[in-house]
Amino acid sequence: MAVISTHNAEHYLWGGQCHGWHLARTEQLSVIKEFVPFGYSEVRHYHLKSEQFFYILAGTATMELGGVVYRLEAGE
């Protein structure tokens, strides 16, 4: 078993300046670390079949779920 990190994980670029790394990628589990610079955002979207978990490592994030807007801080 190999140790996985952003140094050896599959990397992708999205939104021009946002980075993602697949830390785990199987049929049952996907773990992605993302870096989103200040002022950038994901395109508003929804998933028909998906379960997601977000944990903010640094900075803040704003998310909308079910019409409610949440502001998340580092550590949340």
Secondary structure, DSSP 8 states (H G I E B T S, - for coil): -----TTTSEEEEETTTEEEEEEEE-SS-EEEEEE--TT--------SS--------SSEEEEEETTEEEEEETT-
